[in-house]
């Protein structure tokens, strides 16, 4: 079966995470990606080798000193052969290096040129240095959030990368000749605008709760799930709490009862109750939960160290013939 992006050629100058993960997604779908690194290599090779390996799997690398005229010429030769050009510098850097959109389009008029940056190519903060966490803060996600509650994955980096891969694919299928200005802050603010009440306001049965020997996450919103939870914990049915709105109004009381009840059980006992009563509970330490591990193995996501080098969330190449 021909891969969906077979025939797409990508020249990738980006480093660290957002750009490399975007081009990893493209490579996973069949694109031919050439990664251009400085003579010392992508900095991620030194400060996070496992991450570097994961997000650069399936690519070819070439090492060029873009401050040297001969290597800049070589870069443009490669650009002439590439349908997609990706860079992750601050605004103005590619112009100094002789590989901005204008220079690349002179050798490849139909190129899809994608610039990924923290703030975008325009605006008063366009050149400001950023990383995932500072962008989370600027997008409002860390407002009134304790350090211990910070999300453990760089979701701004990965969200921007996924958005870039989608935009590049659409532009390539449309025939190219496109400039894509991907700002991480734009993506972060767009994502934070889509925030359900359960994650933006206090919710008694949507969060992490301590157990006797660890903690579990409970993600319970529906009325029928509340009825099941009461049955699992031996709580009598209370008509005054039968609706979502009523439970929200009594969130503090319910949370206190829930914490007291969960503290009497081990994580394993709570997960057994969840499976028995069909409740949406999950272990915060998935590595110690046999059911979660079995599910991951069934999805080819838990196969030892090799799995760490294939961080594609879906088997996008699998397709059944009708």
C-alpha positions as CSV (number, residue, x, y, z in Angstrom):
1,X,0.0,0.0,0.0
2,X,1.3,3.4,-0.9
3,X,1.8,5.7,2.1
4,X,-0.5,8.7,2.2
5,X,2.3,11.3,1.8
6,X,4.5,9.3,-0.6
7,X,6.1,11.8,-2.9
8,X,6.3,14.6,-0.4
9,X,9.9,15.8,0.0
10,X,10.6,17.9,3.1
11,X,13.7,19.9,4.1
12,X,13.6,20.5,7.8
13,X,15.9,23.1,9.5
14,X,14.0,23.0,12.8
15,X,15.5,21.9,16.1
16,X,14.4,20.6,19.5
17,X,10.7,19.7,19.5
18,X,7.9,21.5,17.7
19,X,9.3,21.4,14.1
20,X,11.0,18.0,14.5
21,X,7.8,16.4,15.8
22,X,5.8,18.0,12.9
23,X,8.2,16.5,10.3
24,X,8.2,13.2,12.2
25,X,4.4,13.0,11.7
26,X,5.0,13.7,8.0
27,X,7.7,11.1,7.8
28,X,5.5,8.6,9.5
29,X,2.9,9.1,6.8
30,X,5.4,8.5,4.0
31,X,7.2,11.8,3.4
32,X,10.9,11.8,2.7
33,X,12.4,14.2,5.3
34,X,15.9,15.5,5.3
35,X,16.9,17.1,8.6
36,X,19.5,19.9,8.3
37,X,21.6,20.2,11.5
38,X,24.4,22.6,12.4
39,X,27.9,21.2,12.6
40,X,27.4,20.5,16.4
41,X,24.1,18.9,15.7
42,X,20.6,19.6,16.9
43,X,21.0,20.8,20.6
44,X,18.5,18.1,21.6
45,X,21.1,15.5,20.8
46,X,23.0,16.7,23.8
47,X,20.4,17.7,26.4
48,X,17.7,15.1,25.6
49,X,18.9,12.2,23.4
50,X,15.8,10.0,24.0
51,X,13.5,12.8,22.8
52,X,15.8,13.5,19.8
53,X,15.6,9.8,18.8
54,X,11.9,9.7,19.2
55,X,11.0,12.7,17.1
56,X,13.6,12.3,14.4
57,X,13.1,8.6,13.6
58,X,12.7,7.9,9.9
59,X,14.6,11.0,8.7
60,X,17.9,11.5,6.9
61,X,20.4,14.1,8.3
62,X,22.8,16.4,6.7
63,X,25.2,18.7,8.7
64,X,25.6,22.2,7.3
65,X,27.2,25.4,8.5
66,X,24.8,28.0,7.2
67,X,27.2,30.8,7.9
68,X,29.5,29.3,5.3
69,X,28.7,30.3,1.6
70,X,29.4,26.8,0.3
71,X,27.0,25.2,2.8
72,X,24.3,27.9,2.1
73,X,24.6,27.0,-1.6
74,X,24.2,23.3,-0.7
75,X,21.1,24.1,1.3
76,X,19.5,25.9,-1.6
77,X,20.3,22.9,-3.8
78,X,18.4,20.7,-1.4
79,X,15.6,23.2,-1.2
80,X,15.2,23.1,-5.0
81,X,14.5,19.4,-4.6
82,X,12.0,19.8,-1.7
83,X,8.3,20.4,-1.9
84,X,8.2,21.5,1.8
85,X,10.6,23.7,3.7
86,X,10.3,23.9,7.5
87,X,12.2,26.2,9.8
88,X,11.9,27.1,13.5
89,X,14.1,30.1,13.9
90,X,13.0,33.5,15.4
91,X,11.8,36.0,12.7
92,X,14.7,37.4,10.7
93,X,17.2,34.6,11.2
94,X,16.5,32.8,7.9
95,X,17.0,36.1,6.0
96,X,20.4,36.5,7.5
97,X,21.2,32.9,6.6
98,X,20.0,33.3,3.0
99,X,17.2,30.8,3.2
100,X,14.1,32.9,3.9
101,X,10.9,32.3,1.9
102,X,12.0,34.6,-0.9
103,X,15.3,32.9,-1.4
104,X,13.8,29.4,-1.3
105,X,11.0,30.3,-3.6
106,X,13.5,31.5,-6.2
107,X,14.8,27.9,-6.5
108,X,11.5,26.2,-5.8
109,X,8.5,28.4,-6.7
110,X,5.8,25.9,-5.6
111,X,7.4,25.3,-2.1
112,X,5.2,25.0,1.0
113,X,7.3,27.2,3.3
114,X,6.5,26.7,7.0
115,X,7.9,29.0,9.7
116,X,7.3,27.8,13.3
117,X,8.0,30.3,16.0
118,X,6.9,31.1,19.5
119,X,5.1,34.4,18.7
120,X,4.8,34.3,14.9
121,X,6.3,36.6,12.2
122,X,4.5,39.7,13.2
123,X,3.5,41.7,16.3
124,X,5.4,43.5,19.0
125,X,6.7,40.3,20.6
126,X,7.6,38.5,17.4
127,X,11.2,38.2,18.3
128,X,10.7,37.3,22.0
129,X,12.3,34.1,23.2
130,X,9.8,31.4,24.3
131,X,9.4,27.8,25.4
132,X,6.4,25.6,26.0
133,X,5.9,26.6,29.7
134,X,6.1,30.4,29.2
135,X,3.6,30.0,26.3
136,X,1.3,28.0,28.5
137,X,1.4,31.0,31.0
138,X,0.8,33.6,28.2
139,X,-2.1,31.6,26.9
140,X,-3.7,31.7,30.4
141,X,-3.5,27.9,31.1
142,X,-1.4,28.4,34.3
143,X,-3.6,31.1,35.9
144,X,-4.3,30.0,39.5
145,X,-2.6,26.7,38.8
146,X,-0.1,25.3,41.3
147,X,3.3,24.1,40.1
148,X,2.4,20.6,41.1
149,X,-0.6,20.7,38.8
150,X,1.4,21.6,35.7
151,X,0.7,19.3,32.8
152,X,3.5,16.8,32.4
153,X,3.8,17.0,28.6
154,X,4.8,20.0,26.5
155,X,1.4,20.3,24.9
156,X,2.0,23.7,23.3
157,X,5.0,22.2,21.4
158,X,3.1,19.1,20.4
159,X,-0.1,20.9,19.5
160,X,1.8,23.3,17.3
161,X,3.6,20.4,15.7
162,X,0.4,18.6,14.9
163,X,-1.2,21.8,13.6
164,X,1.8,22.4,11.4
165,X,1.8,18.9,10.0
166,X,-1.9,19.3,9.2
167,X,-1.4,22.7,7.5
168,X,1.6,21.4,5.5
169,X,-0.3,18.4,4.3
170,X,-3.3,20.5,3.2
171,X,-1.1,23.1,1.5
172,X,0.9,20.3,-0.3
173,X,-2.3,18.6,-1.6
174,X,-3.5,22.0,-2.8
175,X,-0.5,22.4,-5.0
176,X,2.0,24.2,-2.8
177,X,3.1,27.8,-3.2
178,X,2.1,28.6,0.3
179,X,3.7,30.4,3.3
180,X,2.6,29.1,6.7
181,X,3.2,31.3,9.7
182,X,2.8,28.9,12.7
183,X,2.9,30.7,16.0
184,X,2.9,28.5,19.1
185,X,1.1,31.3,21.1
186,X,-1.7,31.3,18.5
187,X,-2.1,27.5,18.8
188,X,-2.0,27.7,22.6
189,X,-4.7,30.4,22.8
190,X,-6.9,28.6,20.3
191,X,-6.7,25.4,22.4
192,X,-7.3,27.1,25.7
193,X,-10.4,28.7,24.2
194,X,-12.0,25.3,24.0
195,X,-12.2,24.5,27.7
196,X,-15.1,22.4,29.1
197,X,-16.5,23.5,32.4
198,X,-15.1,20.3,34.0
199,X,-11.6,21.5,33.5
200,X,-12.1,25.2,34.0
201,X,-14.2,25.2,37.2
202,X,-14.2,23.1,40.4
203,X,-15.7,19.7,39.7
204,X,-16.0,17.1,42.5
205,X,-15.8,14.0,40.4
206,X,-13.3,15.2,37.7
207,X,-9.7,15.2,39.0
208,X,-7.0,13.3,40.9
209,X,-7.9,11.8,44.2
210,X,-5.6,10.2,46.8
211,X,-6.0,6.5,47.6
212,X,-4.4,4.5,50.4
213,X,-1.3,3.8,48.5
214,X,-1.2,6.2,45.6
215,X,-3.8,8.1,43.5
216,X,-6.3,7.7,40.7
217,X,-7.9,10.1,38.3
218,X,-11.7,10.1,38.2
219,X,-13.4,11.6,35.1
220,X,-17.1,11.3,35.9
221,X,-19.6,13.8,34.6
222,X,-22.8,11.9,33.5
223,X,-25.8,11.3,35.8
224,X,-25.8,7.6,35.1
225,X,-22.1,7.4,36.0
226,X,-22.8,9.1,39.3
227,X,-25.5,6.5,40.1
228,X,-22.9,3.8,39.4
229,X,-20.3,5.5,41.6
230,X,-22.8,5.6,44.5
231,X,-23.5,1.9,44.0
232,X,-19.8,1.0,43.9
233,X,-19.0,3.0,47.1
234,X,-22.2,1.9,48.9
235,X,-23.6,5.4,49.0
236,X,-27.4,5.7,49.2
237,X,-29.1,7.4,46.2
238,X,-29.7,11.1,47.0
239,X,-32.3,12.7,44.7
240,X,-30.8,16.1,45.5
241,X,-27.6,15.1,43.7
242,X,-29.1,13.4,40.8
243,X,-28.2,16.0,38.2
244,X,-24.9,17.5,37.1
245,X,-26.0,21.0,38.0
246,X,-26.9,19.9,41.5
247,X,-23.6,18.1,42.0
248,X,-21.7,21.1,40.8
249,X,-23.5,23.2,43.4
250,X,-22.4,20.7,46.1
251,X,-18.9,20.1,44.7
252,X,-17.0,20.7,48.0
253,X,-19.2,18.3,50.0
254,X,-19.0,15.6,47.4
255,X,-15.2,16.0,47.0
256,X,-14.8,15.6,50.8
257,X,-16.9,12.4,50.8
258,X,-15.0,11.1,47.8
259,X,-11.6,11.7,49.3
260,X,-12.6,10.0,52.5
261,X,-14.0,7.0,50.6
262,X,-11.0,6.6,48.3
263,X,-8.5,6.9,51.1
264,X,-9.9,3.6,52.5
265,X,-8.9,1.7,49.4
266,X,-5.8,0.9,47.5
267,X,-5.3,1.9,43.9
268,X,-5.8,-1.7,42.8
269,X,-9.1,-2.0,44.8
270,X,-10.4,1.2,43.2
271,X,-9.5,0.1,39.7
272,X,-11.2,-3.2,40.4
273,X,-14.3,-1.4,41.4
274,X,-14.1,0.8,38.3
275,X,-13.9,-2.3,36.1
276,X,-16.7,-4.0,38.0
277,X,-19.1,-1.0,37.9
278,X,-18.0,0.4,34.5
279,X,-16.6,3.7,35.9
280,X,-14.1,6.1,34.2
281,X,-11.2,5.8,36.7
282,X,-7.5,5.6,35.6
283,X,-4.3,5.0,37.5
284,X,-1.9,8.0,37.7
285,X,0.9,5.5,37.6
286,X,0.0,3.4,34.6
287,X,3.2,1.4,34.7
288,X,1.9,-0.4,37.7
289,X,-1.6,-1.2,36.4
290,X,-1.8,-4.6,34.5
291,X,-5.0,-3.7,32.7
292,X,-3.5,-0.5,31.3
293,X,-0.3,-2.3,30.3
294,X,-2.4,-5.0,28.5
295,X,-4.4,-2.3,26.6
296,X,-1.2,-0.6,25.6
297,X,0.3,-3.8,24.4
298,X,-2.8,-4.6,22.4
299,X,-2.4,-1.2,20.7
300,X,1.4,-1.7,20.1
301,X,2.2,1.1,22.5
302,X,4.0,-0.9,25.2
303,X,6.7,-3.0,23.6
304,X,9.7,-2.1,25.6
305,X,12.3,0.5,24.7
306,X,11.6,0.3,21.0
307,X,8.2,1.8,21.6
308,X,9.8,5.0,22.8
309,X,11.1,5.6,19.2
310,X,7.6,5.5,17.6
311,X,5.6,8.2,19.2
312,X,2.8,8.2,16.6
313,X,-0.6,8.2,18.4
314,X,-2.5,6.5,15.6
315,X,-1.7,3.8,13.1
316,X,-2.5,6.2,10.3
317,X,-1.1,3.8,7.7
318,X,-3.6,1.0,8.6
319,X,-6.5,1.0,6.2
320,X,-9.0,-1.7,5.5
321,X,-10.0,-2.4,1.9
322,X,-13.8,-2.2,1.3
